[in-house]
């Protein structure tokens, strides 16, 4: 169990949380409050499962830092986890998640393991270190937390996600492994920094896995969302020519980010762009249109995906795949350079944060409703009480 009473699945690795040592035995300042405000997801289902309440403040454990959360981004994955979308029994896209009425999520909840309800969600965290378990950034340091964590280091494949496998950032305080708290020195606001970790980490990992390089043509589908707009910026930063697909009402906002060509969603891309016209497709949309990706790719092209907004079950012409020596790349567990790269890009002002709305933490339901309307460009951010 974690120190605030909710499940935590990180093993007692010496570089992670040592669960054998009782909470509060290390550098735990007496000034810390006993309780904090948090949103506890009690079980799978609708908005009624989100409980804004008082819970105990966690105390530092060996190899951890206690962080006062300043801003926490809102992501699709938090809604998907609560609704049980990762269950293998689900075959509709996340666009079908209306989340407008109470209901039970699929019993298994996750892709491979049950979701550890009840727990605190929140995959994005910008905050300030207030105490430590003997290592990591000093108190007073502003940090971003890497939410995708390797429990055995980058030599292994075991991965856990903050705010999914253990308590996350929808709270006033967060306990995180010291190795995953990255100091950041910039003039961005807390909300701007809180918009970065999940979306930009996911996008950077996709481009890293696909080995996008200068001079290549990259097609980004769903370019107005958090991951899509991040992929657009990060591909431009690598020197790629970037074509994006978005809805007509979002064309101008996406074009302002520097896309070389903006295509309306629903257009016939094979007719408009031509066969073998792109080197890499970044596709978190999937669904029925996935089949066109392989036709668009040049020889030795790559399609990379970390989501399936329009549906997880797709069609593909295998002749395109093998006759053109194409690669289909899945991207979830982040590779080692990804998060340190992002910190560098932020500090050099090489990327631009996109915050479309800020809500108090207690208004999480309104924030998630806005997310599911799919009318926004950029990220929605929650701000915990001071």
N, C-alpha and C positions, 0 to 999 in steps of 0.2 A: 504494500500500500504506500502511496505517496503521503507526504506529511500533512496534506489537507484532507486526508480521508478517502480519496478517490483512487481507483486502480492506476497502477503504473507498470508498464510491461518491460521497461529497461532492465537488463540483468545487472547483478552486482559486480560489474566490471570495474576495476580500480580507476579507470579513466572516465567512468560515468558515475551513476548514482550508487553509492555504497549503502544498500538498504539494511545492512546489519548494524549500523550505528544509529542510535535513537536521534530523532530530530532535536535541534536546539542545543547540541553539545559542542558546537564549534563557534565560529564568529557570528553570533546572532545578537545584534545590538539590542539592548533593553528597550530602546525607543520604538522598536517595531510594534505596530498594533497587533492585538490578538486576532482580530478578524478583518475581513475585507469584503468588498462587494465583488460578485462574480456572476457570470451566467453559467449555470450548471445545466447541461443537457441530460435530463433524467432518464430518457429512454428513446428509442426510435419512434418517429412519428411527426406530427405537425408542430406548429408554433407553440402549442400549449405545453410541449415538452421542454421549452426553454424557461428556466427558472432563475430570475434575477434575485439573488438572495445573499445572505451573509455566510461566509465559510471561514475556517481558520486560515491565517496567513502561514504559508510554508516556511520552515526554517532551513538554513543552509546545511547541506550534507557534504561530505568530502568530494572534491572535484566538481562542485557546483557553484553557481552564483545566484543570489536572489535579486531579481530585477523588478523595479517599479515600472509597470507598463505605462507608457505615455501615449501610444497609439497602436491599434490593432486592425489590420486590413480585413475585409470581408471577402471570402472566396467561395467559389462553387463547391469546393470539396467539403466545406462544413455543412452545407445544405445536403449534398449528396450522401454524406456519412449519416446524418440524422434520418434521412428518408430511406436509407438502406439501398441506395442505387448501386453500390458496388457488389451487391449480392449477385451471384451467377444466375439467379432465377429471374433477373430483370433484363428485359431486352429493349425497352424504349429509351429514347434519348433524354438528356437532362433538360432539354427544352420542354419536355412533357411534365416536369415537376411543378405543378401549380402551387402546391403547398398551401392551399387556401382553406383546408378543413382538417380537423383532427383525424388521425388514423394510425394504424399500426404499420411500421416498416417491416420488410421481410425479416423473418425470424433470425436468419443467419447474419444479416447486416453487412458483413464485409465480403471481400473477394475470397480470402483464404481463412480468416479467423473472425470470430464474433467481435463486434464493436464493444469496447469495455465500458458500457454505461454503468452508473452515471459518471460523467467527467466534464471537465471544462474544455470547450473547444477553443479555436483561435490559432491559426497557423502562422500569422504574421505578427511580429513584435518589434516595435521600437521602444526602447526604455532606458532606464538609468540603473546601473548596478548600485545596490544599497548594502549588500553584505555578501560574504563569500565563505566557502568551505575550505579556504586556505590556498586557493590558486585562482587564476583568471584575472580579468580586468579589475582594477582597483575601484572601490566605491566612488561614485561620482562620475564614472565614465559612461558616456552615451554609447549604446550598443544596438546592433541588429542581431537577432538570433537566427542562426541557420536552422530552419525547421526540419530539414531532411537529415537525419543523423544515422551514421553507421555504427552499430553497437560493437563491432569488432575492428573498427578502423577501416580504411579504404582498401585493405587487402582482402576483406570479406564482403559478402553480399547482403548480410542481414541489415535491414533498415527499419527504423521507426520514425514516425512523424509526430512532432509536437502538435498538440491539439487534436490528435486522432488516436495515437497509441498511449499518450499520457497527457496530463493537464496542460492546457495552452494559455493563450494570451487574452481571452475574454474575461479578464479579472484585473484587479488593481496590482497584484504581484504575481510573479512567475518564477518558478524554480527551474533552472536550465543547466545543462552541463557547461562547465567553464570553457571547454574547448570549442563550443558552438556559439559563444557570445563574442561577436566581432566588434571591436571599437571602430567608430566611424567619425571622421572629422570633416564636417561640411556645414554650410549655412542653411541647409534645408530645414523645414519645419518638421516637428515630430510626425505630423500626419503624412507629409510627403515621404518620409523615411518608412513609415508604417505601411505604405502602399507597395513596397518593393519586394520583400523576401520571397513569397510564394510565386507570384506571377513572373517576376524577372528571373528568379532562380530556375523556374521551370523552363522559361524561354531560353535562357543561356545554356542550360543543359541540353536542350534539343539542338541548338545550333552547334554546340560542342560535339555532341554525338554524331551529327550529320557532317561535321568537318567543313562548315561553310567558310568559303574563302573569298577574297577580293576578286571581283570580275564575274562571279557567278550570278545567275538570276534565281531569285528566291520568290516563291509564291506563298503568301500567308493568307490562310482562310480564317474568317472570324476575326478580322483585324481590329475591331473596336473594343473587344474585351480586354481584360487585364493581361492575359498571356499573349494574346494576339498583338496588342499595341506594343508590348515589351519586345516581342519577336521582331516586329517591324524596326524598332529603334536599334536593337542589338545587331540585326543583319546589316542595317545601314552603317553601323559603327565598324563592321568587318569589311566594308567596302563592296558589298553586294548591291546589285540592282534589284529593287524590291517591288513586286506587284502585290497588291492586297485586294481581298474580296470583303465587302461590307455592304450593309443596307444603304439604300439611297439617302435616307435621312442623316446618315453619319459620314457621308463622303467628304464633306468639307473638313470636319474635325480630324479625320484620318489623314487627309491630304496634307494638313498642316504639320504633320509629323515627318514629312519628307518623302512619302512614297513616290516612286517614279511613275506608277500607274495605279489607278483605283478602278476596280471593276464592281459593278452592282451584283449583289447576291442574286442568284437565280439565272444569271447569264450563262450561255453555253460557252464554257471556257475553251473547249477544243476548237470550236468555230472561231471564237474571238482571238485567242492567242496562237492557235495552231498546235499541231502535234509536235512533240519533241522541242518545246520552246522554253523549258525551265530546267534548272539543275537540281533544285531542292523544293519540295512542297512541305510546308509546315501546316499540318492539318489536325486541329482539335475539334473539327466539326463532324467528320466521318459521315455515317448515314448513307443514303442512296447515292450521293454525289462522289463517294470515295472512288468509284471505279474510274472516273476521269483522270485521277491523279497519275496513274501509270501511263496513260496515253500522252499526257503533257510532258512527261519526263524525257530528257535526253538520255543517250546511252550512259550507263553507270550513274544515273541519277538516283536520288534518295528521297523517300517520303518519311517524315518523322512525326510521331504523334504522342501526345500525353493526355488525350481526352476524346470524348465522343458525344458532343453536344446534341447532334442530330440522330444519334443511335449507334450502339456498339456493334451491331451485326451489319457487315458490309459485303459487297460483291467486288470481285477483281478478276481481270483477264490474266490468267497465269502466263499466257504467251508474251504479253508485254513484260512481265516480270523476268522471265528467264531469257528471252531472246535479246533483250536490251541490257542484261546484267544489272538489273535494278536492285536496290536495297530498301526494305521496309524496316524502320527502326522504331522500337518502343523506347519511351523515355519516362522513367519515374525516379529511380534512385540517382541522386546527383553525384557527379564525379568530383574528385577532390578539388580541381581548380575553380569550380564554378562560383562559389560564394565569395572567395577572396577576390576573384575577378570583378564581381559586382561592386564590392567595397571600393576597389580601385576606380571603376568607372564613375561611381558617385563622387568620390573625392576629386576627380579630374573634371567633373561636370560634363561627362561624355554621354550621359543619358538624362532624360527629362521625366520627372515624376508626373503622373496624371491622376490627380485627386478630383473626382467629380462631386463628392458629397461627404460630409462628416456628420456623424450622429453620436449623441451620448451613448455609452455602453448600455444603459437601461432601455434604449430604443432599438435594440437589436432586431426586433421583429420588423419594424419599419425599414430598417437597413436591408434586411434580406428580401423583403417584398420588392424594394426598388431594384435589387440585384436581379430578381427573377422576371422583372418587366422587360429586361434586355433593351432598354432604351438609352442607357448611359454609355459614355465613352470614358474609359479609365477605371479607377478603383474607388470603392466606397470604404470609408475608414470609421472605426469606432474609437471614441475617446473615453477612457475610464474616468471616474471621479478623481479629482486632485487629491 
